Structure formats: structure tokens, C-alpha cells
Amino acid sequence: DAAERSAMIDGLELEGIVVAQGVFKALLKGPDTRPYVVGIGDKVYDGEVVAMDKNSVSFKKSLTVALAGQKDRVIIKTLNPEEEEMNEKSDK
């Protein structure tokens, strides 16, 4: 899978989320501008998708820390149409 090999969580942008037959899939854009489609349980370079709903995707990022071993951190990427509306209003 291309996302597993090259896409780090911090470099991914959430472009959209679709639901097909009750299964969520997220459309992500990587730093290389290539699109990636992922579902719950799919791996990316430095973690995996652990949860998803109609507005957000949660990733578990695995960090290796010297002496402390491996630590996990959850990173949530959200779709936020309200923020886009606020930006449009403030431009006037």
C-alpha cells in the first residue's frame, strides 16, 4: 500500500470522508499531493488509522523514545466546514 510506505501522519491532509455500505473511508492528500484512501486499521508510515466518523479520522502514531521504548499518541484530523465559512466572512 502506497500510504504505508510514504505517508507520515503529520504530512497528511484530510480531504474528505465517505461512507459506503456502513464502512468509512478517508481521502487524504500527502505531501507529494497524491491522494490516499484509507480505512480503519490501515497503516501509514508512522502509525495506523484507529477510528473514523463523518467529520474526523484518528491515527495512532507510534513513537520510539530512547530509554523509554515505544509510546503511542493519538492524532485526530478533522473536516471543519464552519472554519472555512468563518474565513470567507472575515475576508470581506
Secondary structure, DSSP 8 states (H G I E B T S, - for coil): -HHHHH--GGG-EEEEEEEETTEEEEEEE-TTS-EEEE-TT-EETTEEEEEE-SSEEEEEEEEEETTTEEEEEEEEEE--HHHHHHHHHHT-
